[in-house]
Amino acid sequence: MVLKGFAEFRTPKTVFYGDDSLTKLGEQAALLGKKALIVSDNIMTQIGVVERCQELLEESGVAYECYLEVNSEPTDIYVAEALTLCQEQQCDVVVAVGGGSCIDAAKAVVVVATNGGYIGDYMGGKKKVENRPLPLIAIPTTSGTGSEVTSVTVINNTKDDVKMMIKHPAFIPEVAIVDPILTYSAPAKVTAATGVDALSHAIEAYISRLSQPLTDNFALSAIELIVNNLRSAYINGDDRDAREKMSLASMQAGLAFTNASVTLVHGMSRPIGALFHVPHGISNAMLLPAILEFTKESAVERLAVIGRILRPDLAALSEEELADVTVNEIKNLCCDLNIPNMEDYGLDKEKFDQVVSKMATDAIASGSPGNNPRVPSHEEIVELYQKCFNYDFSVNKTTVHS
């Protein structure tokens, strides 16, 4: 691509990556504060990850308190509860350990702690971030959201049933610690959901109207790593090589999309999560193939580049054919990961029909669909939702190039 003007690329100040990088936690926390708030969930407590974090903090002389209630998609209630604890206990550094929900909740806490108000006030820039947030150390335990390196937090407004996508450089963690060992405990379904989430980040960043050369490099690298390793990580969670490469891919995809933005998939995915409580990665996967089909006519060249990565043996095909290959290979991947459509997942069709117009409105309001190569109308988004409700991920083999 030819970059018009200049681009901006933001990252955490420090990223530790690789096996046993968790051991850097105590040292880094001691550089940033004296008392930490650990934001996590019950699963991380049960499998001993929170306890390990506590030990590392203690070894470095850092006191701590724990908020361990982030046990679903992050909500404004979790943010308010964790914030209250943080302020009451006078914590001056926050450690988020867990999936994207824990990290996103912690991101909201560190910004509101020093700037006041309600986290929803910051959506769309209505409330300005005037003060530096509390320092945040983000430690992901899944390979999917990339939240440890992004400037975005997504928080569910429990009053209006809206997933608030809030973007500001203040949400970028001070330190990211990406230790692939922590992902070994992720169950197969979580591995599939978070893996497709990362793939969506990478593909959307690459086709986004806001893409740039740096984000392209990270996005394409992430796509290649994911398509070559996600199936292995899903089938065998102890596959060390696959887990390590998925952790790297997730982080790369996060760096790509936070600087290039996501597009239509995420715009349409958030309302599904808010209204039907479908895990974010699954709702992305439910939408990804159909939206790529919708977008294809306006992104043939870029989808062809992805097609050559997915099927290098078919590199000699025309760009139009390779764009089709991309869509079909994504459908094959979803089949192999047992991704359900909305009907199979159990969404109530009557309720779905009642709220589908609101979902389309909320999707557009998020801003993400405007970054899609083909920008949809409200009516087209409604049609896409209806198509995806009982979408068939299987590929008609007569249309697959071989």
N, C-alpha and C positions, 0 to 999 in steps of 0.2 A: 504494500500500500504506500501511497505518497501522503505523508503527514502534512496537513495544512496548518500553518501556524506552529504552536508549540504545545506540548503535552505535559501533564503533571503526573508524577508517580510517587506514591507514598507507601512506606512500610513501617513496621515497628522499629524502634531504635536498635534492638538486639534480637536475633533469632538463634536459638540453639536447636540443632537438629541432629537426630541419630540416637541409637540405642544408649540408654542410661543417661541421656541429657537431663532427665528429671533431677539428677543429683546437683544441678546448678541452682535449684530453687532457693535453698537457704542463703547461699551467697548473694544471689540477686535481690532477694527480699530484704536482706540486711543493708544493702546499698540504698534501698528505696524508702524504708520506714522501720518503725520499731514494733508495731503491732499490726498483724494481718487479719483481714476477714477472709476466711476460706468460703467460697461459694461453690456448692456442689450438690449432689443428690444422694439418695439412699443406696443406690447401686454401688456408687464409688465408695461409700462407707462400708458396705457389706463385703466387698472384695479386697478391702485393705488399702486402697489408693489414698483415701483421705488420711488414714493413719500414717502412711509413709510420708505424706506432705507435712503432717504435724511433726514427725521426727526430724525431718530436714530443717524445718523452721527452728525447732528447739535447739538443734546442734549449732545453729548460727545465732542463737540468742534473740530470736524474734518471737514475741508473744503472739497469740492468735485467739480468735473466736471463730465459730463455724455457723454458717447458714446452709442447711442441707436439705432444703425443701423443694428444690427445683426439679420436680419429678414428672414434668410434662413440658409441652411447648411453653416458652417463657411468657409470663403474664405480668401485667402491671401490679398485681397483688404480690407476686414474688419480689418484684423490684422494691415495692414499698416496705415489705417486711425486712428484707435484707438491708435496705437503707437505714431503717430505724435501728437495727442492731449495730450497724457500722458506726452510726453517730453516737449511740448510747455508750458504746465501748471505746469510742475515740480511736478507731482503727485508722491508720494512715497509709496503708497499702492493701490492695485486694488481690487475692489469688483465686482464679477461676479454674477449676479442674473438672472435666467431664465433657459431654457433648456440646453442640452449639447452643443448646438451651441455657446451660450453666454459664457459658462465656458471654452470651448476649445479655443475660440478666445482670451479670457483673459489670458489663460495659455501661449499662444504664445507671447502675449504682454509682460508679465512679464519677460520672458526669453530673448527675443530680446532686451528689453529695457536696459539690463545691459551687454549683450554680443554682440550686434550688428549684422549686416548682414540681410539676408532674412530668413524668417522662414523655407523655403525649404532647406536652407543650412544645417540644423540640421538633416535632414532625413538620416537615416542610419549611424549617427555619423560622417558624413563628416566634419561638423563644431563642435568643442568641446564647451561644456558649461564650461567656466572657472570661471565665476563670479556668485555669488549668485543672484538669480532672485529677483525682487521686491516681497514683500510679497503679497499673494493672499488669499482673503476670498471668498470661493465658496458657493453659496446659490442656490441649485436646486429647480425648481418649477415643475418638472415632475419626475415621478418614472420610470427611464429607463436607462439613460446612466451611472450613477454612477461616472460621471466625477469628482465630488467633492472630490473623494478619490483616484483617479488614477494618474499614472505617464505617461499618454498618452494624446496627443492631435491629433485630426484628422482635417486637414485643406485642403480645396480644392485648388489645384493649377489651377487657372483660365486660364493660358496659355496652359497647356498641358492636361487639363481635367483629372487630376489624384487626387485622395484623398490621401494626404500624411499622413501616420500614423507615428507619431514621438514619440518615447518613451525615457524618461530620468527622473531620480528622481527629477530633477529641476522642472518638471511640476506638481509635487504633491502640492496641495494648502497648505498653512500654516495652515489655519483654514477651516473646513467644517461646515456649519450650515444647518442641515437637518430638516426643519420644515414641517411636513405633511400638515399643514393648507394651505400652499402655493400651494399644488397640487390640491386643491378642484376645482380650476377654469379650470383645463385641460379638454378640450372637450373629448367626448367618443373616437373619432378616434385617438387623441393624446394619450389617456390613453391606448388604445389597442397597438398602435405602440411602445410606450416606454416600455410598460409592456413586450411585446415579446422580445424587445431588452434586457431587464434585464434578461429574461429567457435564451436567447441565451448566454449572458455573463456567467451565472451560469453553464449551461450545458457544454459549451465549456471549461470553466475553470476546470470542473470536469473530462472531458475526455482528456484534454490536456496532451501531453507528459511531460509538465513541471509542472504538478500538484504536490502538497505537502500536508501534513496533515492539515496545517492551512487553506489552500485554499479550501481543500475538505470540511471542516466543514462549512465555510461560503457559499460555493456553494450549498451544500445540504440543508442548512437552507433556503437559498434564493429560491431554487426550490420549496420547500414545501410551503413557504409563497405565492409565486406567483400563483401556481396552485390552491391554496385554496382561493385566494382573487382577482385575476385579473378579473374574470368574474363579480364579485360583483361590483368592482370599475368601470368597463366598463358600466354596466347596470345602476348603481346609483352612480353618481359622488359625492353625498353627504353622501355616506356610510363612516362614520368617521373611523370605525374600519378597513375596507378594505383599505382605503387610507393610514392609519398609517402603516399597515403591508406591503403595497407595497413600501412605502418610505424606510422602514427598509430593505426590500428585495433588492431593487435597490442598496442601499449602500453596503450590504453584497456581492452582485454579483460583484460590482465594486472592492471591496477589493479582491475578489477571482480572477478575471481575470487580474487585474493589476499585480498580483504576480505570476500567472500561465500562463498567455497569453490566448488570444482567438485562434481559430483554423480556419477551412476551411470556416465556415459560414461568418465570418467577412472578411476574405480574399476575398471572392467572392462578398460580399455585397458592399464593397466600390466602385468598378468600376461601379456598377449599379447606385449608388448615384451620382457619378462624371459625368457620361455620359448622364443619363436620369433624374437626379434630383429627384429621388424617395427618400422620407424621410427614414432615416437610419433604423429606427425600422421596417418599412414596408418591406424594401429590405431584412432585416434579416429574417423576417417571411416568405417571398416568398421562401426562400432557406432552412430553417431549417429542415422541414420534409424529403425532398429528400436527403439532405446531411447526415442526421442521417441514412437513409436507406443505403446510400453508405458506411458509416463508420461502420455500425453495426457489420460486420464480424470481425473487429479488436477491438471492444470495447464491446463485449457481456456482460462481467462481470459488467462493470460500468453502462451500459445502464440498466441492470437488477436491480441494486441498485436504479436507478431513477424510474424504473417501480414499485418497491415496495412502493415508496413514492407516486407516482401518483395513484396507485390502491392497497392499502394495503389489500383489500379483495382478491387479486389474488396472494398474497405473496408465496403461495405454488407451483406456476407454476415453470417450469424449467427456467434456466437463458435465454435460447434462446427464450422461449415464453415471458418472461418478457421484453426482449429487444424489441420484436415486440409490446408489450403493450405500451412501451414508445413512439415509433413512432406513433402508432395509437392515443394515448391520446394527443400528440402534434398536430396531424392533427385535432382532434376534437376541441381542443382549438382554432386553427386558424379558423375553420368553425364558431364557436360561436362568435368570434370577427370580423367576416366578413372580414377576410384578403383576398385580391385579389391575383391571380397570375399575372404574368407580362402582359399577354394578356388582362386580364380583367381590369388591371390598365390603359391600354391604350398605352403601349410601341409599337413603330413602328417596326413590325417584319422585314421589309427590312433593316432598319438601324441597328437593333439588330444583324442580320446576318452579316452585314458588319463589326461590331466592336467586335463581340464575341471573336475572337482570341486575339485582344488587351486586352479585359477584362480578359481573362485567363492569359495573360502575366503579366498584372498589379497585378492580384491576387497573383500570385506566387512571384512577386517582393516584395510584402508587408511582406513576411516571415511567415505570419500566417498559411497558409496551411501546412507548414513544421512541425507544432506542432500537426497536426491532427493524431489520431491513425493510420489511413490509409492515407498515403500521396499520393495525386493524381498526375498524369502526366498532362501536358498541354492538351492533347487530352481528358482525362477524365473530366477535368474542363469544356472544351467546351461542352462535352456531358451532363454534369450536368446542365449547363446554358440552353441548349436546352430543357432538360427535365422539368426544372422549369418554362419555358416560359408559358406553358399551363397546369401546374401541377394541378391535381385534389386533393383538400384537403379532400374530403369526404372519409369516411372509408367504405370499403366493410364489412358490418356487419357480414358476414359469417366468416371473418378472425379475428374478435374481440373476445377475450376470455371473457366469462361471467360466 
